[in-house]
Amino acid sequence: MQKDYIYLNGEKRNLGKPLDRMNIRTLLSDCGVDLQVKGLAIAVNTQVIPKSEWGYTTVKAKDRIEIVRPFSGG
């Protein structure tokens, strides 16, 4: 049985498990993203999701999720 997939930072990703009841916080944790990084921004289908809603925003098949991490430079 083929599992659901998403696009994560432009790459098609099969997470190896069904997406039912998966939320943004769980997805990020499963992908090894440090949730405590200041300035971390998440967009789902071009809509920015506030950090306070990561635990309530469900992930659906074929969602396009972008993770933006802060970096220093000039």
CHARMM internal coordinates of N, CA and C (Angstrom, degrees):
IC EDIT
DIST 1 N 1 CA 1.4555
DIST 1 CA 1 C 1.5257
ANGL 1 N 1 CA 1 C 109.09
DIST 1 C 2 N 1.2954
ANGL 1 CA 1 C 2 N 117.91
DIHE 1 N 1 CA 1 C 2 N 128.62
DIST 2 N 2 CA 1.4591
ANGL 1 C 2 N 2 CA 122.19
DIHE 1 CA 1 C 2 N 2 CA 179.98
DIST 2 CA 2 C 1.5254
ANGL 2 N 2 CA 2 C 109.38
DIHE 1 C 2 N 2 CA 2 C -78.63
DIST 2 C 3 N 1.3171
ANGL 2 CA 2 C 3 N 115.08
DIHE 2 N 2 CA 2 C 3 N 130.94
DIST 3 N 3 CA 1.4618
ANGL 2 C 3 N 3 CA 120.46
DIHE 2 CA 2 C 3 N 3 CA 178.76
DIST 3 CA 3 C 1.5283
ANGL 3 N 3 CA 3 C 109.48
DIHE 2 C 3 N 3 CA 3 C -80.80
DIST 3 C 4 N 1.3023
ANGL 3 CA 3 C 4 N 114.84
DIHE 3 N 3 CA 3 C 4 N 161.48
DIST 4 N 4 CA 1.4550
ANGL 3 C 4 N 4 CA 120.59
DIHE 3 CA 3 C 4 N 4 CA 177.34
DIST 4 CA 4 C 1.5204
ANGL 4 N 4 CA 4 C 109.89
DIHE 3 C 4 N 4 CA 4 C -66.52
DIST 4 C 5 N 1.3197
ANGL 4 CA 4 C 5 N 115.63
DIHE 4 N 4 CA 4 C 5 N 153.81
DIST 5 N 5 CA 1.4556
ANGL 4 C 5 N 5 CA 119.57
DIHE 4 CA 4 C 5 N 5 CA 178.45
DIST 5 CA 5 C 1.5261
ANGL 5 N 5 CA 5 C 109.69
DIHE 4 C 5 N 5 CA 5 C -129.19
DIST 5 C 6 N 1.3286
ANGL 5 CA 5 C 6 N 113.77
DIHE 5 N 5 CA 5 C 6 N 160.94
DIST 6 N 6 CA 1.4531
ANGL 5 C 6 N 6 CA 122.30
DIHE 5 CA 5 C 6 N 6 CA 175.68
DIST 6 CA 6 C 1.5192
ANGL 6 N 6 CA 6 C 107.68
DIHE 5 C 6 N 6 CA 6 C -132.49
DIST 6 C 7 N 1.3076
ANGL 6 CA 6 C 7 N 116.16
DIHE 6 N 6 CA 6 C 7 N 172.69
DIST 7 N 7 CA 1.4577
ANGL 6 C 7 N 7 CA 121.44
DIHE 6 CA 6 C 7 N 7 CA 170.04
DIST 7 CA 7 C 1.5222
ANGL 7 N 7 CA 7 C 106.18
DIHE 6 C 7 N 7 CA 7 C -109.25
DIST 7 C 8 N 1.3191
ANGL 7 CA 7 C 8 N 116.72
DIHE 7 N 7 CA 7 C 8 N 120.69
DIST 8 N 8 CA 1.4543
ANGL 7 C 8 N 8 CA 122.18
DIHE 7 CA 7 C 8 N 8 CA -179.37
DIST 8 CA 8 C 1.5168
ANGL 8 N 8 CA 8 C 108.34
DIHE 7 C 8 N 8 CA 8 C -115.88
DIST 8 C 9 N 1.3210
ANGL 8 CA 8 C 9 N 116.14
DIHE 8 N 8 CA 8 C 9 N 114.31
DIST 9 N 9 CA 1.4692
ANGL 8 C 9 N 9 CA 122.45
DIHE 8 CA 8 C 9 N 9 CA -175.01
DIST 9 CA 9 C 1.5273
ANGL 9 N 9 CA 9 C 111.12
DIHE 8 C 9 N 9 CA 9 C 50.80
DIST 9 C 10 N 1.3362
ANGL 9 CA 9 C 10 N 115.49
DIHE 9 N 9 CA 9 C 10 N 43.02
DIST 10 N 10 CA 1.4558
ANGL 9 C 10 N 10 CA 121.58
DIHE 9 CA 9 C 10 N 10 CA 175.39
DIST 10 CA 10 C 1.5128
ANGL 10 N 10 CA 10 C 115.65
DIHE 9 C 10 N 10 CA 10 C 85.71
DIST 10 C 11 N 1.3342
ANGL 10 CA 10 C 11 N 118.21
DIHE 10 N 10 CA 10 C 11 N -7.37
DIST 11 N 11 CA 1.4668
ANGL 10 C 11 N 11 CA 121.94
DIHE 10 CA 10 C 11 N 11 CA -179.56
DIST 11 CA 11 C 1.5182
ANGL 11 N 11 CA 11 C 110.69
DIHE 10 C 11 N 11 CA 11 C -103.07
DIST 11 C 12 N 1.3250
ANGL 11 CA 11 C 12 N 116.26
DIHE 11 N 11 CA 11 C 12 N 132.34
DIST 12 N 12 CA 1.4577
ANGL 11 C 12 N 12 CA 120.17
DIHE 11 CA 11 C 12 N 12 CA 175.54
DIST 12 CA 12 C 1.5240
ANGL 12 N 12 CA 12 C 108.10
DIHE 11 C 12 N 12 CA 12 C -68.38
DIST 12 C 13 N 1.3291
ANGL 12 CA 12 C 13 N 116.79
DIHE 12 N 12 CA 12 C 13 N 126.26
DIST 13 N 13 CA 1.4622
ANGL 12 C 13 N 13 CA 121.29
DIHE 12 CA 12 C 13 N 13 CA -177.75
DIST 13 CA 13 C 1.5149
ANGL 13 N 13 CA 13 C 110.18
DIHE 12 C 13 N 13 CA 13 C -128.42
DIST 13 C 14 N 1.3203
ANGL 13 CA 13 C 14 N 115.14
DIHE 13 N 13 CA 13 C 14 N 126.66
DIST 14 N 14 CA 1.4541
ANGL 13 C 14 N 14 CA 121.21
DIHE 13 CA 13 C 14 N 14 CA 170.40
DIST 14 CA 14 C 1.5155
ANGL 14 N 14 CA 14 C 105.54
DIHE 13 C 14 N 14 CA 14 C -96.28
DIST 14 C 15 N 1.3041
ANGL 14 CA 14 C 15 N 117.19
DIHE 14 N 14 CA 14 C 15 N 117.20
DIST 15 N 15 CA 1.4553
ANGL 14 C 15 N 15 CA 120.97
DIHE 14 CA 14 C 15 N 15 CA -174.18
DIST 15 CA 15 C 1.5209
ANGL 15 N 15 CA 15 C 113.31
DIHE 14 C 15 N 15 CA 15 C -80.65
DIST 15 C 16 N 1.3211
ANGL 15 CA 15 C 16 N 117.67
DIHE 15 N 15 CA 15 C 16 N -5.66
DIST 16 N 16 CA 1.4566
ANGL 15 C 16 N 16 CA 120.55
DIHE 15 CA 15 C 16 N 16 CA 176.58
DIST 16 CA 16 C 1.5154
ANGL 16 N 16 CA 16 C 114.15
DIHE 15 C 16 N 16 CA 16 C 78.95
DIST 16 C 17 N 1.3143
ANGL 16 CA 16 C 17 N 116.30
DIHE 16 N 16 CA 16 C 17 N 7.84
DIST 17 N 17 CA 1.4583
ANGL 16 C 17 N 17 CA 119.84
DIHE 16 CA 16 C 17 N 17 CA 176.90
DIST 17 CA 17 C 1.5207
ANGL 17 N 17 CA 17 C 108.75
DIHE 16 C 17 N 17 CA 17 C -154.96
DIST 17 C 18 N 1.3250
ANGL 17 CA 17 C 18 N 116.32
DIHE 17 N 17 CA 17 C 18 N 158.78
DIST 18 N 18 CA 1.4656
ANGL 17 C 18 N 18 CA 119.24
DIHE 17 CA 17 C 18 N 18 CA -179.84
DIST 18 CA 18 C 1.5238
ANGL 18 N 18 CA 18 C 111.31
DIHE 17 C 18 N 18 CA 18 C -63.44
DIST 18 C 19 N 1.3075
ANGL 18 CA 18 C 19 N 116.20
DIHE 18 N 18 CA 18 C 19 N 151.99
DIST 19 N 19 CA 1.4556
ANGL 18 C 19 N 19 CA 121.18
DIHE 18 CA 18 C 19 N 19 CA -178.31
DIST 19 CA 19 C 1.5250
ANGL 19 N 19 CA 19 C 113.17
DIHE 18 C 19 N 19 CA 19 C -90.24
DIST 19 C 20 N 1.3406
ANGL 19 CA 19 C 20 N 117.09
DIHE 19 N 19 CA 19 C 20 N -7.70
DIST 20 N 20 CA 1.4603
ANGL 19 C 20 N 20 CA 118.14
DIHE 19 CA 19 C 20 N 20 CA -177.53
DIST 20 CA 20 C 1.5275
ANGL 20 N 20 CA 20 C 110.50
DIHE 19 C 20 N 20 CA 20 C -56.16
DIST 20 C 21 N 1.3049
ANGL 20 CA 20 C 21 N 115.01
DIHE 20 N 20 CA 20 C 21 N 130.26
DIST 21 N 21 CA 1.4701
ANGL 20 C 21 N 21 CA 124.63
DIHE 20 CA 20 C 21 N 21 CA -179.66
DIST 21 CA 21 C 1.5272
ANGL 21 N 21 CA 21 C 114.18
DIHE 20 C 21 N 21 CA 21 C 68.56
DIST 21 C 22 N 1.3187
ANGL 21 CA 21 C 22 N 119.08
DIHE 21 N 21 CA 21 C 22 N 10.89
DIST 22 N 22 CA 1.4655
ANGL 21 C 22 N 22 CA 120.22
DIHE 21 CA 21 C 22 N 22 CA 175.52
DIST 22 CA 22 C 1.5267
ANGL 22 N 22 CA 22 C 108.26
DIHE 21 C 22 N 22 CA 22 C -85.84
DIST 22 C 23 N 1.3304
ANGL 22 CA 22 C 23 N 115.33
DIHE 22 N 22 CA 22 C 23 N 135.22
DIST 23 N 23 CA 1.4590
ANGL 22 C 23 N 23 CA 119.54
DIHE 22 CA 22 C 23 N 23 CA 176.90
DIST 23 CA 23 C 1.5279
ANGL 23 N 23 CA 23 C 109.67
DIHE 22 C 23 N 23 CA 23 C -114.06
DIST 23 C 24 N 1.3113
ANGL 23 CA 23 C 24 N 116.08
DIHE 23 N 23 CA 23 C 24 N 174.47
DIST 24 N 24 CA 1.4660
ANGL 23 C 24 N 24 CA 121.26
DIHE 23 CA 23 C 24 N 24 CA -176.86
DIST 24 CA 24 C 1.5244
ANGL 24 N 24 CA 24 C 111.01
DIHE 23 C 24 N 24 CA 24 C -59.36
DIST 24 C 25 N 1.3268
ANGL 24 CA 24 C 25 N 117.70
DIHE 24 N 24 CA 24 C 25 N -44.17
DIST 25 N 25 CA 1.4651
ANGL 24 C 25 N 25 CA 121.24
DIHE 24 CA 24 C 25 N 25 CA -178.94
DIST 25 CA 25 C 1.5315
ANGL 25 N 25 CA 25 C 110.86
DIHE 24 C 25 N 25 CA 25 C -59.37
DIST 25 C 26 N 1.3189
ANGL 25 CA 25 C 26 N 117.51
DIHE 25 N 25 CA 25 C 26 N -45.21
DIST 26 N 26 CA 1.4655
ANGL 25 C 26 N 26 CA 121.63
DIHE 25 CA 25 C 26 N 26 CA 178.95
DIST 26 CA 26 C 1.5194
ANGL 26 N 26 CA 26 C 110.87
DIHE 25 C 26 N 26 CA 26 C -64.24
DIST 26 C 27 N 1.3192
ANGL 26 CA 26 C 27 N 116.88
DIHE 26 N 26 CA 26 C 27 N -43.85
DIST 27 N 27 CA 1.4633
ANGL 26 C 27 N 27 CA 121.14
DIHE 26 CA 26 C 27 N 27 CA 178.91
DIST 27 CA 27 C 1.5230
ANGL 27 N 27 CA 27 C 110.94
DIHE 26 C 27 N 27 CA 27 C -58.61
DIST 27 C 28 N 1.3277
ANGL 27 CA 27 C 28 N 116.70
DIHE 27 N 27 CA 27 C 28 N -48.79
DIST 28 N 28 CA 1.4625
ANGL 27 C 28 N 28 CA 120.61
DIHE 27 CA 27 C 28 N 28 CA -179.03
DIST 28 CA 28 C 1.5236
ANGL 28 N 28 CA 28 C 110.94
DIHE 27 C 28 N 28 CA 28 C -61.45
DIST 28 C 29 N 1.3070
ANGL 28 CA 28 C 29 N 116.37
DIHE 28 N 28 CA 28 C 29 N -43.36
DIST 29 N 29 CA 1.4622
ANGL 28 C 29 N 29 CA 120.79
DIHE 28 CA 28 C 29 N 29 CA 178.95
DIST 29 CA 29 C 1.5231
ANGL 29 N 29 CA 29 C 110.65
DIHE 28 C 29 N 29 CA 29 C -62.55
DIST 29 C 30 N 1.3324
ANGL 29 CA 29 C 30 N 117.38
DIHE 29 N 29 CA 29 C 30 N -45.20
DIST 30 N 30 CA 1.4708
ANGL 29 C 30 N 30 CA 121.85
DIHE 29 CA 29 C 30 N 30 CA 178.86
DIST 30 CA 30 C 1.5289
ANGL 30 N 30 CA 30 C 111.58
DIHE 29 C 30 N 30 CA 30 C -61.63
DIST 30 C 31 N 1.3316
ANGL 30 CA 30 C 31 N 116.85
DIHE 30 N 30 CA 30 C 31 N -30.05
DIST 31 N 31 CA 1.4672
ANGL 30 C 31 N 31 CA 121.37
DIHE 30 CA 30 C 31 N 31 CA -179.77
DIST 31 CA 31 C 1.5288
ANGL 31 N 31 CA 31 C 112.47
DIHE 30 C 31 N 31 CA 31 C -88.41
DIST 31 C 32 N 1.3282
ANGL 31 CA 31 C 32 N 117.16
DIHE 31 N 31 CA 31 C 32 N 3.30
DIST 32 N 32 CA 1.4580
ANGL 31 C 32 N 32 CA 121.03
DIHE 31 CA 31 C 32 N 32 CA 176.75
DIST 32 CA 32 C 1.5168
ANGL 32 N 32 CA 32 C 115.05
DIHE 31 C 32 N 32 CA 32 C 79.17
DIST 32 C 33 N 1.3169
ANGL 32 CA 32 C 33 N 117.05
DIHE 32 N 32 CA 32 C 33 N 20.42
DIST 33 N 33 CA 1.4647
ANGL 32 C 33 N 33 CA 120.90
DIHE 32 CA 32 C 33 N 33 CA 179.70
DIST 33 CA 33 C 1.5273
ANGL 33 N 33 CA 33 C 108.98
DIHE 32 C 33 N 33 CA 33 C -81.60
DIST 33 C 34 N 1.3284
ANGL 33 CA 33 C 34 N 116.90
DIHE 33 N 33 CA 33 C 34 N 130.82
DIST 34 N 34 CA 1.4651
ANGL 33 C 34 N 34 CA 122.38
DIHE 33 CA 33 C 34 N 34 CA 176.81
DIST 34 CA 34 C 1.5233
ANGL 34 N 34 CA 34 C 108.33
DIHE 33 C 34 N 34 CA 34 C -73.84
DIST 34 C 35 N 1.3142
ANGL 34 CA 34 C 35 N 116.35
DIHE 34 N 34 CA 34 C 35 N 109.75
DIST 35 N 35 CA 1.4600
ANGL 34 C 35 N 35 CA 121.20
DIHE 34 CA 34 C 35 N 35 CA -175.45
DIST 35 CA 35 C 1.5278
ANGL 35 N 35 CA 35 C 113.19
DIHE 34 C 35 N 35 CA 35 C -74.55
DIST 35 C 36 N 1.3193
ANGL 35 CA 35 C 36 N 117.39
DIHE 35 N 35 CA 35 C 36 N -10.07
DIST 36 N 36 CA 1.4654
ANGL 35 C 36 N 36 CA 121.02
DIHE 35 CA 35 C 36 N 36 CA -178.36
DIST 36 CA 36 C 1.5301
ANGL 36 N 36 CA 36 C 113.00
DIHE 35 C 36 N 36 CA 36 C -92.01
DIST 36 C 37 N 1.3261
ANGL 36 CA 36 C 37 N 117.89
DIHE 36 N 36 CA 36 C 37 N -2.95
DIST 37 N 37 CA 1.4653
ANGL 36 C 37 N 37 CA 121.03
DIHE 36 CA 36 C 37 N 37 CA 179.85
DIST 37 CA 37 C 1.5283
ANGL 37 N 37 CA 37 C 109.28
DIHE 36 C 37 N 37 CA 37 C -62.70
DIST 37 C 38 N 1.3179
ANGL 37 CA 37 C 38 N 115.85
DIHE 37 N 37 CA 37 C 38 N 126.12
DIST 38 N 38 CA 1.4681
ANGL 37 C 38 N 38 CA 119.56
DIHE 37 CA 37 C 38 N 38 CA 178.20
DIST 38 CA 38 C 1.5239
ANGL 38 N 38 CA 38 C 109.32
DIHE 37 C 38 N 38 CA 38 C -71.78
DIST 38 C 39 N 1.3169
ANGL 38 CA 38 C 39 N 115.43
DIHE 38 N 38 CA 38 C 39 N 139.21
DIST 39 N 39 CA 1.4536
ANGL 38 C 39 N 39 CA 120.31
DIHE 38 CA 38 C 39 N 39 CA 176.96
DIST 39 CA 39 C 1.5194
ANGL 39 N 39 CA 39 C 114.76
DIHE 38 C 39 N 39 CA 39 C 85.97
DIST 39 C 40 N 1.3359
ANGL 39 CA 39 C 40 N 118.03
DIHE 39 N 39 CA 39 C 40 N 1.73
DIST 40 N 40 CA 1.4622
ANGL 39 C 40 N 40 CA 121.44
DIHE 39 CA 39 C 40 N 40 CA 179.04
DIST 40 CA 40 C 1.5254
ANGL 40 N 40 CA 40 C 108.76
DIHE 39 C 40 N 40 CA 40 C -64.47
DIST 40 C 41 N 1.3116
ANGL 40 CA 40 C 41 N 117.39
DIHE 40 N 40 CA 40 C 41 N 131.78
DIST 41 N 41 CA 1.4641
ANGL 40 C 41 N 41 CA 121.72
DIHE 40 CA 40 C 41 N 41 CA -179.49
DIST 41 CA 41 C 1.5226
ANGL 41 N 41 CA 41 C 109.39
DIHE 40 C 41 N 41 CA 41 C -125.79
DIST 41 C 42 N 1.3210
ANGL 41 CA 41 C 42 N 115.48
DIHE 41 N 41 CA 41 C 42 N 141.46
DIST 42 N 42 CA 1.4597
ANGL 41 C 42 N 42 CA 122.15
DIHE 41 CA 41 C 42 N 42 CA -179.78
DIST 42 CA 42 C 1.5236
ANGL 42 N 42 CA 42 C 108.81
DIHE 41 C 42 N 42 CA 42 C -127.10
DIST 42 C 43 N 1.3248
ANGL 42 CA 42 C 43 N 115.59
DIHE 42 N 42 CA 42 C 43 N 133.57
DIST 43 N 43 CA 1.4628
ANGL 42 C 43 N 43 CA 120.91
DIHE 42 CA 42 C 43 N 43 CA 174.16
DIST 43 CA 43 C 1.5231
ANGL 43 N 43 CA 43 C 108.20
DIHE 42 C 43 N 43 CA 43 C -124.15
DIST 43 C 44 N 1.3132
ANGL 43 CA 43 C 44 N 115.79
DIHE 43 N 43 CA 43 C 44 N 136.74
DIST 44 N 44 CA 1.4588
ANGL 43 C 44 N 44 CA 122.21
DIHE 43 CA 43 C 44 N 44 CA 175.77
DIST 44 CA 44 C 1.5194
ANGL 44 N 44 CA 44 C 106.73
DIHE 43 C 44 N 44 CA 44 C -117.90
DIST 44 C 45 N 1.3276
ANGL 44 CA 44 C 45 N 115.16
DIHE 44 N 44 CA 44 C 45 N 119.05
DIST 45 N 45 CA 1.4664
ANGL 44 C 45 N 45 CA 120.86
DIHE 44 CA 44 C 45 N 45 CA -178.83
DIST 45 CA 45 C 1.5339
ANGL 45 N 45 CA 45 C 110.92
DIHE 44 C 45 N 45 CA 45 C 51.94
DIST 45 C 46 N 1.3051
ANGL 45 CA 45 C 46 N 115.62
DIHE 45 N 45 CA 45 C 46 N 46.25
DIST 46 N 46 CA 1.4757
ANGL 45 C 46 N 46 CA 127.74
DIHE 45 CA 45 C 46 N 46 CA 177.96
DIST 46 CA 46 C 1.5290
ANGL 46 N 46 CA 46 C 114.44
DIHE 45 C 46 N 46 CA 46 C 71.08
DIST 46 C 47 N 1.3200
ANGL 46 CA 46 C 47 N 118.27
DIHE 46 N 46 CA 46 C 47 N 4.50
DIST 47 N 47 CA 1.4655
ANGL 46 C 47 N 47 CA 120.93
DIHE 46 CA 46 C 47 N 47 CA 177.99
DIST 47 CA 47 C 1.5268
ANGL 47 N 47 CA 47 C 109.21
DIHE 46 C 47 N 47 CA 47 C -103.39
DIST 47 C 48 N 1.3362
ANGL 47 CA 47 C 48 N 116.73
DIHE 47 N 47 CA 47 C 48 N 121.63
DIST 48 N 48 CA 1.4606
ANGL 47 C 48 N 48 CA 121.05
DIHE 47 CA 47 C 48 N 48 CA 178.77
DIST 48 CA 48 C 1.5264
ANGL 48 N 48 CA 48 C 108.86
DIHE 47 C 48 N 48 CA 48 C -68.56
DIST 48 C 49 N 1.3359
ANGL 48 CA 48 C 49 N 114.85
DIHE 48 N 48 CA 48 C 49 N 132.79
DIST 49 N 49 CA 1.4588
ANGL 48 C 49 N 49 CA 121.05
DIHE 48 CA 48 C 49 N 49 CA -179.33
DIST 49 CA 49 C 1.5292
ANGL 49 N 49 CA 49 C 108.39
DIHE 48 C 49 N 49 CA 49 C -106.24
DIST 49 C 50 N 1.3361
ANGL 49 CA 49 C 50 N 118.70
DIHE 49 N 49 CA 49 C 50 N 119.36
DIST 50 N 50 CA 1.4585
ANGL 49 C 50 N 50 CA 120.34
DIHE 49 CA 49 C 50 N 50 CA 178.22
DIST 50 CA 50 C 1.5320
ANGL 50 N 50 CA 50 C 110.81
DIHE 49 C 50 N 50 CA 50 C -60.67
DIST 50 C 51 N 1.3166
ANGL 50 CA 50 C 51 N 116.44
DIHE 50 N 50 CA 50 C 51 N 145.25
DIST 51 N 51 CA 1.4621
ANGL 50 C 51 N 51 CA 121.52
DIHE 50 CA 50 C 51 N 51 CA -178.67
DIST 51 CA 51 C 1.5281
ANGL 51 N 51 CA 51 C 111.44
DIHE 50 C 51 N 51 CA 51 C -54.72
DIST 51 C 52 N 1.3107
ANGL 51 CA 51 C 52 N 117.10
DIHE 51 N 51 CA 51 C 52 N -34.43
DIST 52 N 52 CA 1.4650
ANGL 51 C 52 N 52 CA 121.21
DIHE 51 CA 51 C 52 N 52 CA -179.73
DIST 52 CA 52 C 1.5274
ANGL 52 N 52 CA 52 C 112.73
DIHE 51 C 52 N 52 CA 52 C -64.75
DIST 52 C 53 N 1.3391
ANGL 52 CA 52 C 53 N 117.69
DIHE 52 N 52 CA 52 C 53 N -15.41
DIST 53 N 53 CA 1.4643
ANGL 52 C 53 N 53 CA 121.63
DIHE 52 CA 52 C 53 N 53 CA -178.37
DIST 53 CA 53 C 1.5247
ANGL 53 N 53 CA 53 C 113.55
DIHE 52 C 53 N 53 CA 53 C -106.80
DIST 53 C 54 N 1.3324
ANGL 53 CA 53 C 54 N 118.39
DIHE 53 N 53 CA 53 C 54 N -0.36
DIST 54 N 54 CA 1.4623
ANGL 53 C 54 N 54 CA 120.61
DIHE 53 CA 53 C 54 N 54 CA -177.41
DIST 54 CA 54 C 1.5208
ANGL 54 N 54 CA 54 C 112.11
DIHE 53 C 54 N 54 CA 54 C -58.44
DIST 54 C 55 N 1.3170
ANGL 54 CA 54 C 55 N 118.05
DIHE 54 N 54 CA 54 C 55 N -36.22
DIST 55 N 55 CA 1.4616
ANGL 54 C 55 N 55 CA 121.27
DIHE 54 CA 54 C 55 N 55 CA -178.70
DIST 55 CA 55 C 1.5148
ANGL 55 N 55 CA 55 C 113.83
DIHE 54 C 55 N 55 CA 55 C -76.19
DIST 55 C 56 N 1.3357
ANGL 55 CA 55 C 56 N 116.43
DIHE 55 N 55 CA 55 C 56 N -12.98
DIST 56 N 56 CA 1.4659
ANGL 55 C 56 N 56 CA 121.36
DIHE 55 CA 55 C 56 N 56 CA -177.30
DIST 56 CA 56 C 1.5251
ANGL 56 N 56 CA 56 C 113.53
DIHE 55 C 56 N 56 CA 56 C -110.48
DIST 56 C 57 N 1.3205
ANGL 56 CA 56 C 57 N 116.47
DIHE 56 N 56 CA 56 C 57 N -13.73
DIST 57 N 57 CA 1.4656
ANGL 56 C 57 N 57 CA 120.61
DIHE 56 CA 56 C 57 N 57 CA -177.61
DIST 57 CA 57 C 1.5189
ANGL 57 N 57 CA 57 C 109.40
DIHE 56 C 57 N 57 CA 57 C -88.32
DIST 57 C 58 N 1.3235
ANGL 57 CA 57 C 58 N 116.72
DIHE 57 N 57 CA 57 C 58 N 114.49
DIST 58 N 58 CA 1.4588
ANGL 57 C 58 N 58 CA 120.55
DIHE 57 CA 57 C 58 N 58 CA -177.19
DIST 58 CA 58 C 1.5219
ANGL 58 N 58 CA 58 C 111.46
DIHE 57 C 58 N 58 CA 58 C -81.16
DIST 58 C 59 N 1.3168
ANGL 58 CA 58 C 59 N 113.98
DIHE 58 N 58 CA 58 C 59 N 152.27
DIST 59 N 59 CA 1.4617
ANGL 58 C 59 N 59 CA 122.09
DIHE 58 CA 58 C 59 N 59 CA 178.20
DIST 59 CA 59 C 1.5241
ANGL 59 N 59 CA 59 C 107.53
DIHE 58 C 59 N 59 CA 59 C -97.90
DIST 59 C 60 N 1.3133
ANGL 59 CA 59 C 60 N 116.01
DIHE 59 N 59 CA 59 C 60 N 132.72
DIST 60 N 60 CA 1.4665
ANGL 59 C 60 N 60 CA 121.06
DIHE 59 CA 59 C 60 N 60 CA 179.47
DIST 60 CA 60 C 1.5228
ANGL 60 N 60 CA 60 C 109.73
DIHE 59 C 60 N 60 CA 60 C -119.00
DIST 60 C 61 N 1.3118
ANGL 60 CA 60 C 61 N 115.42
DIHE 60 N 60 CA 60 C 61 N 155.16
DIST 61 N 61 CA 1.4641
ANGL 60 C 61 N 61 CA 120.64
DIHE 60 CA 60 C 61 N 61 CA 178.23
DIST 61 CA 61 C 1.5252
ANGL 61 N 61 CA 61 C 109.60
DIHE 60 C 61 N 61 CA 61 C -54.24
DIST 61 C 62 N 1.3046
ANGL 61 CA 61 C 62 N 115.17
DIHE 61 N 61 CA 61 C 62 N 138.77
DIST 62 N 62 CA 1.4609
ANGL 61 C 62 N 62 CA 125.19
DIHE 61 CA 61 C 62 N 62 CA 177.31
DIST 62 CA 62 C 1.5291
ANGL 62 N 62 CA 62 C 114.19
DIHE 61 C 62 N 62 CA 62 C 72.31
DIST 62 C 63 N 1.3417
ANGL 62 CA 62 C 63 N 117.73
DIHE 62 N 62 CA 62 C 63 N 7.64
DIST 63 N 63 CA 1.4640
ANGL 62 C 63 N 63 CA 119.38
DIHE 62 CA 62 C 63 N 63 CA 173.82
DIST 63 CA 63 C 1.5185
ANGL 63 N 63 CA 63 C 109.45
DIHE 62 C 63 N 63 CA 63 C -60.73
DIST 63 C 64 N 1.3208
ANGL 63 CA 63 C 64 N 115.47
DIHE 63 N 63 CA 63 C 64 N 149.18
DIST 64 N 64 CA 1.4661
ANGL 63 C 64 N 64 CA 122.20
DIHE 63 CA 63 C 64 N 64 CA 175.39
DIST 64 CA 64 C 1.5258
ANGL 64 N 64 CA 64 C 107.01
DIHE 63 C 64 N 64 CA 64 C -109.47
DIST 64 C 65 N 1.3248
ANGL 64 CA 64 C 65 N 114.51
DIHE 64 N 64 CA 64 C 65 N 109.26
DIST 65 N 65 CA 1.4555
ANGL 64 C 65 N 65 CA 121.54
DIHE 64 CA 64 C 65 N 65 CA -174.63
DIST 65 CA 65 C 1.5186
ANGL 65 N 65 CA 65 C 109.36
DIHE 64 C 65 N 65 CA 65 C -112.38
DIST 65 C 66 N 1.3146
ANGL 65 CA 65 C 66 N 115.50
DIHE 65 N 65 CA 65 C 66 N 127.27
DIST 66 N 66 CA 1.4610
ANGL 65 C 66 N 66 CA 121.62
DIHE 65 CA 65 C 66 N 66 CA 178.66
DIST 66 CA 66 C 1.5191
ANGL 66 N 66 CA 66 C 108.61
DIHE 65 C 66 N 66 CA 66 C -115.00
DIST 66 C 67 N 1.3259
ANGL 66 CA 66 C 67 N 116.06
DIHE 66 N 66 CA 66 C 67 N 130.10
DIST 67 N 67 CA 1.4554
ANGL 66 C 67 N 67 CA 122.94
DIHE 66 CA 66 C 67 N 67 CA 176.44
DIST 67 CA 67 C 1.5212
ANGL 67 N 67 CA 67 C 107.04
DIHE 66 C 67 N 67 CA 67 C -109.87
DIST 67 C 68 N 1.3208
ANGL 67 CA 67 C 68 N 115.88
DIHE 67 N 67 CA 67 C 68 N 122.93
DIST 68 N 68 CA 1.4618
ANGL 67 C 68 N 68 CA 120.83
DIHE 67 CA 67 C 68 N 68 CA 179.53
DIST 68 CA 68 C 1.5197
ANGL 68 N 68 CA 68 C 107.72
DIHE 67 C 68 N 68 CA 68 C -116.46
DIST 68 C 69 N 1.3347
ANGL 68 CA 68 C 69 N 114.61
DIHE 68 N 68 CA 68 C 69 N 121.10
DIST 69 N 69 CA 1.4614
ANGL 68 C 69 N 69 CA 120.73
DIHE 68 CA 68 C 69 N 69 CA 179.74
DIST 69 CA 69 C 1.5235
ANGL 69 N 69 CA 69 C 108.94
DIHE 68 C 69 N 69 CA 69 C -106.51
DIST 69 C 70 N 1.3312
ANGL 69 CA 69 C 70 N 116.26
DIHE 69 N 69 CA 69 C 70 N 142.42
DIST 70 N 70 CA 1.4630
ANGL 69 C 70 N 70 CA 118.60
DIHE 69 CA 69 C 70 N 70 CA 176.88
DIST 70 CA 70 C 1.5283
ANGL 70 N 70 CA 70 C 110.87
DIHE 69 C 70 N 70 CA 70 C -71.08
DIST 70 C 71 N 1.3160
ANGL 70 CA 70 C 71 N 115.73
DIHE 70 N 70 CA 70 C 71 N 149.72
DIST 71 N 71 CA 1.4622
ANGL 70 C 71 N 71 CA 120.08
DIHE 70 CA 70 C 71 N 71 CA 174.99
DIST 71 CA 71 C 1.5187
ANGL 71 N 71 CA 71 C 107.77
DIHE 70 C 71 N 71 CA 71 C -147.45
DIST 71 C 72 N 1.3107
ANGL 71 CA 71 C 72 N 114.67
DIHE 71 N 71 CA 71 C 72 N 152.98
DIST 72 N 72 CA 1.4630
ANGL 71 C 72 N 72 CA 118.11
DIHE 71 CA 71 C 72 N 72 CA 179.82
DIST 72 CA 72 C 1.5180
ANGL 72 N 72 CA 72 C 109.90
DIHE 71 C 72 N 72 CA 72 C -95.74
DIST 72 C 73 N 1.2664
ANGL 72 CA 72 C 73 N 115.53
DIHE 72 N 72 CA 72 C 73 N 155.63
DIST 73 N 73 CA 1.4623
ANGL 72 C 73 N 73 CA 120.38
DIHE 72 CA 72 C 73 N 73 CA -179.00
DIST 73 CA 73 C 1.5174
ANGL 73 N 73 CA 73 C 109.27
DIHE 72 C 73 N 73 CA 73 C 167.20
DIST 73 C 74 N 1.2849
ANGL 73 CA 73 C 74 N 113.63
DIHE 73 N 73 CA 73 C 74 N -173.04
DIST 74 N 74 CA 1.4530
ANGL 73 C 74 N 74 CA 114.09
DIHE 73 CA 73 C 74 N 74 CA -178.99
DIST 74 CA 74 C 1.4909
ANGL 74 N 74 CA 74 C 112.99
DIHE 73 C 74 N 74 CA 74 C -156.90
END
COOR INIT
IC SEED 1 N 1 CA 1 C
IC BUILD
